[in-house]
Amino acid sequence: KQEVTQIPAALSVPEGENLVLNCSFTDSAIYNLQWFRQDPGKGLTSLLLIQSSQREQTSGRLNASLDKSSGRSTLYIAASQPGDSATYLCAVRYSGAGSYQLTFGKGTKLSVIP
Amino acid sequence: DTEVTQTPKHLVMGMTNKKSLKCEQHMGHRAMYWYKQKAKKPPELMFVYSYEKLSINESVPSRFSPECPNSSLLNLHLHALQPEDSALYLCASSQQATGGSTNEKLFFGSGTQLSVL
């Protein structure tokens, strides 16, 4: 069964700190990996998408990396701010049968303390 | 316009009611999705529409009935729901459904928070 795991489930950091969120997946045959942010009771906001042929993507203070061979992705957030507090979800689009859907991790709930 | 718009934002209904959730996108996407998300859980796929035709039904009970009137609109008709159906219902869209394009991104709406009494 293709799975996505996110560790830790929750993370609390002081404002200004750099941090890394982790995502691992069980099968290297993927089309892409997408990082989302979700605020409580709200929809998902796409942060970064990394294609299977790419190693990393950057947007502002966010940097996402992809290592297909080890089945890992990281989301690096620089100089964290209280407004970054949210749940961060990693989702993988596996190739082959079932490529129409994303497989989500359970998320990491981030709290940035002022 | 990179938005997926969902209405209503909140809905409370009784078990005998009939209601509908609506979703709209104007990005020219040909794939649209319904997801269900329970508290503190990741989204679960319910339905996929590709080119206005239902292509995937993830064994969803018949009390949920999707409809795609045109390429920009997606509805979810609700009838005789149970309290355990209370959840956040998310609509999403993408260029296509099969994942053949490696740079394909999924765009989500802000969701409808549904409570069934």
Interface residues (C-beta under 8 A of the other chain):
Chain A: Y31 N32 Q34 F36 G41 K42 G43 L44 T45 S46 L49 Q51 S52 S53 L89 A91 R93 S95 S99 Y100 Q101 L102 F104 G105 K106 G107
Chain B: V4 Q6 A31 K41 P42 P43 L45 V48 S50 S55 I56 L88 L90 A92 A97 T98 G99 G100 S101 T102 N103 E104 K105 L106 F107 F108 G109 S110 G111 Q113
